[in-house]
Amino acid sequence: MSNEEHIRKWRLILGGNNNDGTGFPLDPQDLQIDKTLEALYDNDRRGGLGPSSPNVSRWLGDIRTFFPNTVVQVMQQDALKRLNLTQMLFEKEMLENVAPDVHLVATLMTLSRVIPDKTKDTARQVVRKVVDELMKKLSQPMQQAVTGSLNKSVRNNRPRHHEINWHSTIRTNLKHYQPEYKTIIPETKIGYGHKRTALKDVVLCLDQSGSMGTSVVYSGIFGAVMASIPAIKTKMVVFDTVVADLTEELTDPVELLFGVQLGGGTDINAALTYCSQLITRPLDTVLVLITDLYEGGSNVEMRKRAVELATAGVQVIVLLALNDDGAPSYDHDNAQFFSNLGIPVFACTPDKFPDLMAAALGKQDIAGWAAKEELVLKK
């Protein structure tokens, strides 16, 4: 980096006040970049980017012009927090200029009950864009991991063509190789059959308190993918101080996410009580409880429900977070209680979740799996 470029960057960082010490002149584009940064980070200009200002829409467009997408997302979050610009999400023109990401979707979920009717369609388009991108990224790994795990448990020696496991079939029939035709005669076909009823039941139980926003977004995506796999019967339950069953919305993740109301209290006991009523095959059920374990209801009753589920043979997994945000804040006493019951407790990133579910459906040691993946939280 040249000395001139070094001074230029310090000039942009310091903001151009008389005391910045650089005296470095900026070209027209750098001046525009300086203004976009000043509008957000200079306290003296805090009033210049208010929620009712027409400049907000232009500012959103400017930051997308001058900065990479990762920086845009950080600046959007800073604008919401530093300048209290949640009101900007109520304006259609501003929503159209926002770069969508999971954090913005979580914000829209929080505000879904108060967004004006004229803006709701635009908000849904923003959410739809994020959902579609995540589905492209996450659905194939999820389907491959889960169906691969389930297929191992159901074997069929008279498969239909689309059920043939070609790898196993070829290996089994290598002895029937015909050199003159350079081919293998598949006398024995090996495939995976499909039962009419689901092989496994999965219950996703999501804490929809405000701190769990991005976890709920990812959970909704994964729930929709699992609901599309015939061998799994998937149910989706969300809770704050009340419990809502969103299973019927799994066919449309966007509507599911708009059915979530982030920001309420927390009654884990009520959620576990409701989930226990859904479980008819405890030995074939995986219950994934996604919560930070801060119980606002009865802590004693919540622990009783956990003991009952574990005793019945339900495979319970507690995820303190399902996102890329790092180690979450959580109730350490409750986490230790669940761990003492043999229920694994850890945070999981979205890229690891498909393998987690494959391991759970295959009845592997989840605590050991989490330790191997370095997902166990340091105490």
C-alpha positions in Angstrom: 0.0 0.0 0.0 1.4 3.4 -1.0 1.8 6.2 1.5 -0.9 8.2 -0.3 -3.4 5.3 -0.1 -2.5 4.8 3.6 -3.3 8.5 4.3 -6.5 8.3 2.2 -7.8 5.5 4.4 -7.0 7.3 7.6 -8.7 10.4 6.3 -11.9 8.3 5.7 -11.6 6.7 9.1 -11.1 10.0 11.0 -13.9 11.7 9.2 -12.3 14.9 7.9 -12.6 17.1 11.0 -10.1 19.9 11.4 -8.3 17.8 14.0 -7.9 14.7 11.8 -4.3 15.7 11.1 -4.1 14.5 7.5 -5.2 17.4 5.4 -5.8 14.9 2.6 -8.2 16.0 -0.1 -10.8 13.5 -1.3 -12.0 13.0 -4.9 -15.8 13.2 -5.6 -16.4 9.5 -5.1 -14.5 9.4 -1.8 -16.4 12.4 -0.7 -19.6 10.5 -1.3 -18.3 7.5 0.6 -17.3 9.8 3.4 -20.8 11.2 3.6 -22.4 7.8 3.8 -20.1 6.9 6.7 -20.6 10.2 8.4 -24.4 9.9 8.3 -24.1 6.7 10.2 -21.1 7.0 12.5 -20.7 10.7 13.2 -22.7 11.7 16.3 -23.0 15.3 15.1 -24.9 14.0 12.1 -27.2 11.7 14.0 -30.3 13.7 13.1 -29.5 13.7 9.4 -30.5 10.1 8.8 -33.8 9.9 10.7 -36.5 7.4 9.9 -38.7 10.0 8.2 -35.9 11.4 6.1 -36.1 10.8 2.3 -32.3 10.5 2.4 -32.5 7.0 4.0 -33.6 5.3 0.8 -30.7 7.0 -1.0 -28.3 6.1 1.7 -29.3 2.4 1.5 -28.6 2.6 -2.2 -25.2 4.3 -1.7 -23.8 1.8 0.7 -24.7 -1.0 -1.7 -22.8 0.9 -4.4 -19.7 1.7 -2.4 -19.2 -1.4 -0.1 -19.2 -5.2 -0.5 -22.3 -7.1 0.6 -20.7 -8.3 3.9 -20.0 -4.6 4.9 -23.5 -3.6 3.7 -25.1 -6.0 6.1 -23.0 -4.7 9.0 -23.9 -1.1 8.2 -27.6 -2.0 8.0 -27.5 -3.6 11.4 -25.6 -0.6 12.8 -28.2 1.8 11.3 -31.0 -0.1 13.0 -29.2 -0.1 16.4 -27.4 3.3 16.4 -30.0 5.4 14.7 -33.1 3.5 15.7 -34.1 3.1 12.1 -36.5 0.2 12.5 -39.1 2.7 11.2 -37.3 2.7 7.8 -38.5 -0.9 7.3 -42.1 0.4 7.2 -41.4 2.2 3.9 -41.7 0.3 0.6 -39.1 2.3 -1.1 -36.6 1.6 1.6 -37.3 -2.1 1.8 -36.7 -2.4 -1.9 -33.2 -0.9 -1.4 -32.2 -3.1 1.6 -29.8 -6.0 0.9 -31.6 -9.0 2.4 -30.0 -11.3 4.9 -31.1 -13.5 7.8 -30.7 -10.6 10.3 -33.1 -8.4 8.3 -35.6 -11.3 8.0 -35.4 -11.7 11.8 -36.1 -7.9 12.1 -39.1 -8.2 9.7 -40.4 -11.1 11.7 -40.2 -9.0 14.9 -42.1 -6.2 13.2 -44.5 -8.3 11.2 -47.6 -7.3 13.3 -47.0 -3.6 12.8 -45.7 -3.3 9.3 -48.2 -1.3 7.3 -50.4 -3.2 4.7 -48.8 -1.2 1.8 -45.4 -2.6 2.8 -46.3 -6.2 3.7 -46.0 -7.5 0.1 -42.6 -5.9 -0.3 -41.5 -7.4 3.1 -42.6 -10.8 1.9 -40.6 -10.4 -1.3 -37.5 -9.6 0.8 -38.1 -12.6 3.0 -38.8 -14.8 -0.1 -35.4 -13.8 -1.6 -33.5 -14.8 1.5 -35.6 -18.0 1.9 -34.9 -19.0 -1.8 -31.2 -18.4 -1.4 -31.0 -20.4 1.8 -33.1 -23.2 0.3 -30.7 -23.5 -2.7 -27.7 -23.6 -0.3 -29.1 -25.9 2.4 -31.8 -28.2 1.0 -29.5 -30.6 -1.0 -27.1 -31.2 1.9 -30.0 -31.7 4.2 -31.8 -34.2 2.0 -28.7 -36.1 1.2 -27.6 -36.4 4.8 -31.1 -37.4 6.1 -32.1 -39.8 3.4 -28.7 -41.4 3.4 -29.0 -42.1 7.1 -32.6 -43.4 6.8 -31.8 -45.6 3.7 -29.3 -47.6 5.7 -32.1 -48.8 7.9 -34.4 -50.2 5.1 -32.9 -52.6 2.6 -34.8 -54.2 -0.3 -33.5 -57.0 -2.5 -36.3 -56.5 -5.1 -36.1 -52.8 -5.7 -37.9 -50.8 -8.4 -35.6 -49.1 -10.8 -35.6 -45.7 -9.0 -34.9 -47.5 -5.7 -31.7 -49.3 -6.8 -28.5 -48.6 -4.9 -26.2 -48.8 -7.8 -23.0 -48.7 -5.8 -23.9 -51.7 -3.7 -25.5 -53.5 -6.7 -22.3 -53.2 -8.8 -20.1 -54.3 -6.0 -22.3 -57.4 -5.3 -22.3 -58.4 -9.0 -18.6 -57.9 -9.9 -18.3 -61.6 -10.1 -20.8 -61.5 -13.0 -18.6 -59.3 -15.1 -18.7 -60.3 -18.8 -15.4 -59.3 -20.5 -16.7 -59.8 -24.0 -19.4 -57.3 -23.4 -17.5 -55.2 -21.0 -20.4 -55.1 -18.7 -21.8 -56.6 -15.4 -24.9 -58.8 -15.3 -26.8 -57.5 -12.2 -28.3 -60.8 -11.1 -28.8 -59.5 -7.6 -30.2 -56.0 -7.3 -29.9 -54.1 -4.0 -32.0 -51.1 -3.2 -33.8 -49.2 -0.5 -37.4 -49.7 0.0 -39.9 -47.2 1.4 -42.4 -47.9 4.1 -45.8 -46.3 3.8 -45.5 -44.8 7.3 -42.6 -42.5 8.3 -39.5 -44.2 9.6 -38.8 -41.4 12.0 -40.7 -38.5 13.7 -39.0 -35.2 14.1 -40.3 -32.4 16.3 -38.6 -29.0 16.0 -39.5 -26.9 19.0 -38.3 -23.2 18.6 -38.0 -20.5 21.2 -39.2 -17.3 19.5 -37.9 -14.8 22.0 -36.1 -11.9 20.4 -32.6 -13.3 20.9 -33.4 -16.4 18.9 -34.3 -14.6 15.6 -31.7 -15.9 13.2 -32.0 -19.4 14.7 -35.8 -19.4 13.9 -35.1 -18.4 10.3 -32.7 -21.3 9.8 -34.9 -23.7 11.7 -37.9 -22.8 9.4 -35.8 -23.6 6.3 -34.6 -26.9 7.6 -38.1 -27.8 8.8 -39.5 -27.2 5.4 -36.8 -29.4 3.8 -37.4 -32.2 6.2 -41.2 -32.0 5.7 -40.6 -32.7 2.0 -38.9 -36.1 2.8 -41.6 -38.8 2.9 -39.6 -41.0 5.4 -39.8 -38.3 8.1 -42.8 -37.0 9.8 -41.9 -33.4 10.8 -43.7 -31.1 13.1 -42.8 -27.5 13.9 -43.7 -25.9 17.2 -42.8 -22.3 18.2 -43.3 -20.7 21.6 -42.9 -17.7 23.8 -45.4 -17.6 26.7 -47.8 -19.4 24.5 -47.3 -22.3 22.1 -48.2 -22.3 18.4 -48.1 -25.3 16.1 -46.9 -24.2 12.6 -46.7 -27.7 11.1 -49.3 -26.8 8.4 -47.1 -23.9 7.3 -44.0 -26.1 6.5 -45.0 -26.2 2.9 -44.4 -22.5 2.6 -41.4 -21.3 4.7 -42.2 -17.6 4.0 -45.7 -17.9 5.5 -44.2 -20.0 8.4 -41.7 -17.2 9.2 -44.4 -14.6 9.1 -46.4 -16.8 11.5 -43.6 -16.3 14.1 -43.8 -13.4 16.5 -40.4 -12.7 17.8 -39.8 -10.9 21.1 -42.1 -12.4 23.7 -41.3 -14.1 27.0 -40.4 -17.8 27.4 -42.3 -20.8 28.7 -40.2 -23.8 27.9 -42.3 -26.0 30.2 -45.5 -25.3 28.2 -43.7 -26.0 24.9 -42.3 -29.4 26.1 -45.7 -30.3 27.5 -47.3 -29.6 24.2 -44.6 -31.5 22.3 -45.0 -34.5 24.5 -48.6 -34.7 23.4 -47.5 -34.9 19.8 -45.2 -37.9 20.4 -46.7 -41.3 19.7 -43.5 -43.2 19.0 -41.0 -42.1 21.5 -38.3 -44.6 20.5 -38.5 -43.3 16.9 -38.7 -39.6 17.7 -36.1 -36.9 17.7 -37.1 -33.7 19.5 -34.8 -30.7 18.8 -35.4 -28.0 21.3 -33.8 -24.7 20.1 -33.6 -22.3 23.0 -31.1 -20.5 25.3 -32.8 -22.3 28.3 -33.7 -19.1 30.1 -37.1 -20.3 31.5 -39.7 -17.7 32.3 -42.3 -20.2 33.4 -41.8 -23.0 36.0 -38.2 -24.1 36.0 -39.2 -27.1 38.2 -41.9 -28.3 35.8 -39.7 -27.7 32.8 -37.1 -30.1 34.3 -39.8 -32.6 35.1 -40.9 -32.6 31.4 -37.3 -33.1 30.3 -36.9 -36.1 32.7 -40.2 -37.6 31.4 -39.2 -37.3 27.7 -35.7 -38.8 28.3 -37.2 -41.6 30.4 -39.7 -42.4 27.7 -36.8 -42.9 25.2 -37.3 -39.7 23.1 -34.0 -38.6 21.6 -33.9 -35.0 22.9 -31.3 -32.5 21.6 -31.0 -29.0 22.9 -29.5 -26.4 20.5 -28.6 -23.2 22.3 -28.4 -21.5 18.9 -28.7 -22.5 15.2 -26.8 -19.7 13.5 -23.3 -18.4 12.6 -23.2 -15.8 15.4 -20.9 -17.7 17.7 -21.3 -18.8 21.3 -24.7 -17.6 22.7 -25.7 -16.5 26.1 -27.6 -19.3 27.9 -28.7 -20.5 31.3 -25.7 -22.6 32.5 -27.6 -24.3 35.3 -30.4 -25.6 33.1 -27.8 -26.6 30.4 -26.0 -28.7 33.1 -29.3 -30.3 34.2 -30.1 -31.4 30.7 -26.5 -32.7 30.2 -26.8 -34.7 33.4 -29.9 -36.4 31.9 -27.8 -37.5 28.9 -29.4 -34.8 26.7 -26.7 -33.1 24.5 -26.6 -29.3 24.8 -24.6 -27.2 22.4 -24.8 -24.5 19.7 -24.8 -25.5 16.0 -24.0 -23.7 12.8 -26.3 -24.2 9.8 -23.7 -26.0 7.8 -23.5 -28.7 10.5 -27.2 -29.2 11.0 -27.8 -31.7 8.2 -25.1 -34.0 9.6 -26.4 -33.5 13.1 -29.9 -34.7 12.0 -28.4 -37.6 10.1 -26.5 -38.7 13.2 -29.6 -38.3 15.3 -31.8 -40.3 13.0 -29.1 -43.0 12.9 -29.1 -43.1 16.7 -25.5 -42.1 17.0 -23.9 -40.6 20.1 -24.8 -37.0 19.6 -22.6 -35.7 22.4 -19.7 -37.5 20.9 -20.5 -36.2 17.5 -20.7 -32.6 18.8 -17.4 -33.0 20.5 -15.8 -34.3 17.3 -17.2 -31.3 15.4 -15.9 -28.9 18.1 -19.5 -27.7 18.8 -19.4 -28.3 22.6 -19.4 -25.0 24.4 -16.6 -24.1 26.8 -17.8 -23.6 30.4 
